[in-house]
Amino acid sequence: MEMTFNEAGPKITGKCGKCGKCYKKCSFKAIEKGNPYRVRSNRCDDCGDCISVCPVGAIELSSPF
């Protein structure tokens, strides 16, 4: 049986309004602008600052399993 893993950490969902607050807040420059915005997991330290500033709750934590 093959196991698959998702990248852990914050994920930006389709609710994102592209306001840029998470992009500005991230001191690790882990947020990449685009359509949709996305979190670059190789830079993210899972601090949660992006989650706390999102006005629409578009950023969710995901589990690696």
Rosetta silent file (secondary structure, phi, psi, omega in degrees, C-alpha in Angstrom):
SEQUENCE: MEMTFNEAGPKITGKCGKCGKCYKKCSFKAIEKGNPYRVRSNRCDDCGDCISVCPVGAIELSSPF
SCORE:     score description
SCORE:     0.000 S_00000001
   1 L     0.000  126.119 -178.924    0.000    0.000    0.000 S_00000001
   2 L   -89.134  132.347  177.754    1.458    3.334   -1.061 S_00000001
   3 L   -98.816  141.275  175.436    1.181    6.257    1.364 S_00000001
   4 L  -117.271  147.563 -179.050    0.846    9.800    0.139 S_00000001
   5 L  -126.435  138.657  172.194    1.700   12.908    2.088 S_00000001
   6 L   -94.722  155.080  174.747    0.555   16.483    1.662 S_00000001
   7 L   -68.016  132.900  177.510    2.838   19.352    2.539 S_00000001
   8 L   -78.517  164.373  176.283    2.104   20.503    6.062 S_00000001
   9 E   109.057 -174.714 -177.261    1.555   24.117    6.965 S_00000001
  10 E   -67.151  142.920  174.586   -0.719   26.920    5.835 S_00000001
  11 E  -129.418  139.152  179.688   -2.649   26.658    2.587 S_00000001
  12 E   -96.004  122.120 -175.368   -4.472   29.525    0.894 S_00000001
  13 L   -90.027  178.555  179.451   -7.970   28.512   -0.186 S_00000001
  14 L   -66.628  -10.611  177.194  -10.282   29.790   -2.903 S_00000001
  15 L   -73.906   -8.875 -176.311  -11.791   32.276   -0.443 S_00000001
  16 L   -59.339  127.935  177.579   -8.670   34.449   -0.915 S_00000001
  17 L   -98.179    5.620  177.629   -9.535   37.966   -2.059 S_00000001
  18 L    58.927   40.839 -179.893   -5.897   38.802   -2.885 S_00000001
  19 L   -75.500  -22.512  178.069   -5.778   41.734   -0.449 S_00000001
  20 L    87.991    0.981 -178.772   -2.048   41.197    0.168 S_00000001
  21 H   -64.087  -41.235  179.063   -2.186   41.330    3.967 S_00000001
  22 H   -66.215  -40.324  179.203   -0.628   37.892    4.354 S_00000001
  23 H   -59.438  -44.843 -179.599    2.059   38.769    1.799 S_00000001
  24 H   -70.779  -34.249 -176.005    2.991   41.911    3.727 S_00000001
  25 H   -75.897  -29.636 -173.107    2.890   40.188    7.126 S_00000001
  26 L   -71.706  110.369 -179.920    5.112   37.221    6.261 S_00000001
  27 L   -77.777   -9.849  179.023    8.642   37.969    7.463 S_00000001
  28 L   -96.897    0.382 -178.022    9.903   34.790    5.762 S_00000001
  29 L    52.855   42.777 -178.349    8.669   35.882    2.319 S_00000001
  30 L   -92.065  -10.040  179.367    6.864   32.568    1.999 S_00000001
  31 E   -91.181  127.758  179.041    3.718   34.006    0.378 S_00000001
  32 E  -109.295  123.559  178.555    3.809   34.107   -3.399 S_00000001
  33 L   -68.606  150.850  178.919    1.416   36.452   -5.168 S_00000001
  34 L   163.228 -166.874  178.525   -0.624   34.997   -7.970 S_00000001
  35 L  -128.099   88.203    9.341   -4.006   33.629   -8.815 S_00000001
  36 L   -90.477  168.352  168.410   -4.302   32.094   -6.324 S_00000001
  37 L   -61.881  154.967  176.185   -1.758   33.274   -3.792 S_00000001
  38 E  -145.804  159.744  179.074    0.224   30.339   -2.420 S_00000001
  39 E   -99.225  126.455  176.163    2.526   29.484    0.464 S_00000001
  40 L   -84.987  103.872 -172.363    6.036   28.378   -0.449 S_00000001
  41 L   -62.755  -25.915 -179.963    6.530   25.560    2.054 S_00000001
  42 L   -73.247  -11.718  176.785   10.303   25.626    1.748 S_00000001
  43 L  -109.498  -21.272 -174.491   10.305   29.139    3.270 S_00000001
  44 L   -73.767  136.786  176.330    7.381   28.862    5.707 S_00000001
  45 L  -109.337   12.210  177.676    8.133   28.240    9.391 S_00000001
  46 L    62.565   32.846 -178.395    4.459   27.667   10.363 S_00000001
  47 L   -72.315  -26.631  178.195    4.364   30.758   12.613 S_00000001
  48 L    87.133    2.790  179.385    0.705   31.474   11.728 S_00000001
  49 H   -59.511  -37.762 -179.992    1.126   35.226   11.206 S_00000001
  50 H   -64.472  -38.927  179.827   -0.525   34.960    7.787 S_00000001
  51 H   -64.040  -40.894 -175.597   -3.531   33.190    9.292 S_00000001
  52 H   -69.797  -23.372 -178.245   -3.995   35.867   11.940 S_00000001
  53 H   -99.607   -7.832 -177.722   -4.143   38.750    9.431 S_00000001
  54 L   -71.485  117.493 -175.918   -6.396   37.201    6.788 S_00000001
  55 L   -73.244  -15.144 -177.580   -9.685   39.132    6.893 S_00000001
  56 L  -115.505    5.292  178.930  -11.711   36.381    5.191 S_00000001
  57 L    65.953   36.464 -175.980  -10.239   33.271    6.830 S_00000001
  58 L   -86.840   -3.588 -178.349   -8.813   31.976    3.561 S_00000001
  59 E  -110.528  125.354 -176.974   -5.674   30.460    5.085 S_00000001
  60 E  -124.840  150.124  173.191   -5.952   27.061    6.727 S_00000001
  61 E   -82.550  140.737  175.985   -3.451   24.732    8.345 S_00000001
  62 E  -120.253  155.796  179.462   -3.074   21.360    6.710 S_00000001
  63 L   -95.787  150.273  177.984   -1.761   18.106    8.077 S_00000001
  64 L   -72.789   -3.471 -177.639    0.997   16.104    6.374 S_00000001
  65 L  -111.302    0.000    0.000   -1.261   13.011    6.421 S_00000001
